[in-house]
Amino acid sequence: MKFPKVKAPPLPDTLNPRPRPPGAPPKRKPLEHAQEAGISAIDWVDERTSLAGALRWVLFRKVPRGTNWFYTLGSATLFAFLSQAVTGVFLAMYYRPDAAGGAYESVRHITNDVFLGEFVRGMHKWGSTVMVILVFLHMGRTFFFGAYKYPRELNWVIGAVLLILTMVMSFTGYLLPFDQRSYWATIVGVNINGTGPVVGPFLSDFLRGGAEFGATTLSRFYAIHMLLIPGAIAALIGAHLFLVTKLGTTAPPWLKANGDDRLHEDRV
């Protein structure tokens, strides 16, 4: 048995959509509304912080003609540092700086039990080696291109300090798995530091956290590796990038030798 179709009752005029007036713009899609909301939010932040001018100052600047892939070593080093920071945060969520077996067991747990733990630990482990190599290559490029000369001497000093801090971060991170290899290698490294003139013995006592190598040593290395060195590196990288943007980069030495008058060009 079929029932006759009942016509829906008419809606009140207040519920019906109003007709679009002549000449009005077409109705926008939800994606366009979201895009406009994002632009409005960015404009709101920029009106109160004036970050757009600083961003234009960083991105729109003159770079020397003949710029090649050698100039990307600094950016690659920065990317390596950011990778180390991100992977280090995830590893710190599971790591326990306990010398009585807790450190070794936590590293074993990360490697064998945590989801993608071995992958993240591998990125952090081999990323440290990559970062050290990139820092040396970047310093070598700066030296052979003569980018340490006036007026960039301060930037060269900051880069040298960043190189030292990178080596210190690698040294302090080597002990954290607290296995036989890292334990004895760190003892050798601390004893080598102790042979330095004047400050050597004090530096060894500071790294050990006392006269003997013990549980305090692991906690001290962990604090230096996780808090002190990354904070100092981040601050110096900020100063380094500011000076690079302010002073610009040097032209390749072969262009200077040829006496090219058009050494710079506008790039983004």
MARNU-507816 format. One line per 8 residues: number of its first residue (from 1); their letters; for each residue x, y, z of C-alpha. Coordinates in steps of 0.05 Angstrom, whole numbers, plus 32768, in hexadecimal, padded with zeros to 4 digits. Layout:
# MARNU-507816
NUM = A = X,Y,Z  ...
//
This chain:
# MARNU-507816
1 = MKFPKVKA = 8000,8000,8000  801D,8043,7FEB  8012,8081,8013  800A,80C3,7FF0  8044,80F3,7FF5  8037,812B,8026  8052,816F,8012  807F,818F,8046
9 = PPLPDTLN = 805F,81CB,8068  807C,820E,8052  80B1,822E,807E  80A4,8272,809E  80C3,82AD,807B  80F3,82B8,80B5  8113,8274,80A9  811A,8279,805E
17 = PRPRPPGA = 815D,8294,8045  815B,82DA,802C  8165,82E4,7FE2  81A8,82FF,7FCD  81A2,8348,7FB9  81B7,835B,7F72  8202,8368,7F6B  8213,8344,7FAC
25 = PPKRKPLE = 8251,8316,7FAB  8243,82CB,7FA5  823E,82A1,7FE4  8283,828A,7FFB  8295,8242,800A  82AA,822A,804F  82F3,8225,8038  82F2,826E,8024
33 = HAQEAGIS = 82D6,8280,8068  830E,8259,808A  8343,827B,805F  8327,82BF,8070  8327,82AD,80BA  8370,8298,80B6  8383,82D9,8093  835D,8301,80C7
41 = AIDWVDER = 8381,82DD,8100  83C5,82EA,80E0  83B3,8333,80D6  839D,8337,811F  83DF,831C,8137  8408,8347,8107  83E3,8386,811C  83F9,837A,8164
49 = TSLAGALR = 8440,835F,8158  8456,837D,8115  8477,833B,8102  846A,8344,80B8  84A0,8379,80B3  84D3,834C,80D6  84BF,8311,80A9  84C8,833B,806B
57 = WVLFRKVP = 850C,8352,8086  8522,830A,808D  8507,82EE,804C  8510,8327,801A  855A,8337,8019  8595,833A,7FEA  85BF,82FC,7FE0  8601,82F7,7FBA
65 = RGTNWFYT = 8602,82E0,7F72  861E,829A,7F6A  85FC,8280,7FA9  85FE,8234,7FA6  85F1,81F6,7FD0  862C,8205,7FFE  8602,823D,801B  85CD,820C,8033
73 = LGSATLFA = 85FB,81EA,8066  85E4,821B,809C  859B,820D,808F  85A9,81C2,808F  85CB,81C8,80D2  858F,81EE,80EE  8561,81B8,80D4  858D,8183,80F5
81 = FLSQAVTG = 8589,81A8,8138  853D,81AD,8133  853A,8162,8124  8565,8154,8161  8538,8180,818C  84F8,815F,8176  8511,8117,817C  8533,8128,81BE
89 = VFLAMYYR = 84F0,813F,81DC  84CF,80FD,81C9  8509,80D4,81E5  8507,80FD,8226  84BF,80E6,8231  84D7,809F,823D  851F,80A8,8254  8531,80A2,829E
97 = PDAAGGAY = 8575,80BF,82B4  857E,8089,82E9  85C4,806C,82EE  85AC,802E,8314  8594,800B,82D4  855A,803B,82C6  857D,8060,828D  8592,8021,8269
105 = ESVRHITN = 854E,8001,8271  8529,803F,8259  8554,8041,821A  8547,7FF6,820F  84FD,8003,8219  84FE,803C,81E6  8523,8011,81B3  84FB,7FD1,81BB
113 = DVFLGEFV = 84B6,7FE2,81D6  84A1,802A,81C5  847D,8035,8184  84B0,8051,8152  84E1,8057,818C  851A,8038,8166  850E,8065,812B  850C,80A5,8155
121 = RGMHKWGS = 854A,8090,817C  856E,8080,813B  855C,80C5,8120  8578,80E5,815F  85B6,80BA,8161  85CB,80C2,8118  85B0,8109,8115  85E4,811D,8148
129 = TVMVILVF = 861B,8104,811A  85FB,8128,80DF  85F7,8169,8106  8641,8166,811A  8655,8159,80D1  8629,8192,80B8  8645,81C3,80EB  868C,81B4,80D5
137 = LHMGRTFF = 8679,81BA,808B  8656,81FC,8098  8692,8217,80BE  86C0,81FF,8086  8696,8222,8051  8696,8262,807A  86E1,8260,8081  86F3,8250,8039
145 = FGAYKYPR = 86C1,8283,801F  86DE,82B9,804C  869B,82C5,806F  86BE,82CF,80B2  86DC,8312,809F  86C2,8358,80AD  868A,8365,80BF  8678,831D,80D0
153 = ELNWVIGA = 86AC,830E,8106  8678,830A,813D  864F,82D8,8115  868E,82AE,810B  8699,82AE,8157  8651,8299,8163  865A,8261,8130  8699,8249,8154
161 = VLLILTMV = 8673,8248,8196  863A,8222,8175  866D,81EF,815D  8688,81E5,81A3  8642,81DF,81C0  862F,81AB,818C  866B,8181,81A0  8659,8188,81EA
169 = MSFTGYLL = 8611,8173,81DB  862B,8135,81B6  865A,8125,81F0  8625,812B,8226  85F2,8104,81FE  8621,80C9,81F3  861C,80B5,823C  85D0,80B3,8240
177 = PFDQRSYW = 85C5,806B,8229  85F3,8059,8264  860D,8018,8246  8654,7FFE,824C  866D,8023,820E  8651,8067,8221  8665,805F,826B  86AF,8052,825E
185 = ATIVGVNI = 86B4,8082,8223  8698,80BA,824E  86CA,80AA,8285  8703,80B0,8252  86E6,80F1,8238  86DF,8110,827D  8726,80FB,828F  8740,811C,824F
193 = NGTGPVVG = 871C,815C,8263  873E,8157,82A6  8783,815D,8286  8774,81A4,826D  879B,81DE,828B  877E,8203,82C7  8734,81F5,82BC  873D,81AB,82A9
201 = PFLSDFLR = 8735,818D,82EF  86FB,81BB,8300  86D8,81A9,82BF  86DF,815E,82CD  86C3,8167,8313  8689,818E,82F7  8679,8159,82C2  867E,8120,82F4
209 = GGAEFGAT = 8655,8145,8328  868A,8135,835B  86CC,8112,8362  86B2,80CF,8349  868A,80B8,830D  8645,80A6,8329  85FA,80AF,8325  85FF,80FA,8329
217 = TLSRFYAI = 8629,80FA,82EA  85F0,80DE,82C0  85BE,8111,82DB  85EF,8149,82CE  85FD,8132,8286  85B2,812C,827A  85A4,8172,8294  85DD,8190,826A
225 = HMLLIPGA = 85C7,8169,822C  857C,8178,8232  8579,81BD,8251  85B9,81E5,8252  85D8,81D8,820D  8598,81D9,81E2  8583,821B,8201  85C7,823B,81F5
233 = IAALIGAH = 85C8,8220,81AD  8582,823A,819E  8594,8280,81B8  85D5,8282,8191  85B2,8269,8152  8581,82A3,8158  85BB,82D5,815E  85DF,82B2,8124
241 = LFLVTKLG = 85A2,82B7,80F6  8597,8300,8109  85DE,8313,80F6  85DA,82EA,80B5  859A,8310,80A2  85B6,8353,80B7  85FB,834D,8097  85E9,8320,805D
249 = TTAPPWLK = 8613,82E9,8040  8655,82F0,801C  865D,82E6,7FD1  8684,82A9,7FBA  86CF,82B6,7FB6  86D2,82A9,7F6B  86A2,82E3,7F5E  86CC,8311,7F89
257 = ANGDDRLH = 870B,82FC,7F64  86EB,830D,7F21  86D7,8352,7F3B  868D,834A,7F2C  8669,838B,7F3D  8624,836A,7F3E  8630,833F,7F7A  85EA,8341,7F96
265 = EDRV = 85A4,8332,7F7D  855F,8333,7F9E  8545,82F0,7FB4  8510,82D5,7FE2
//
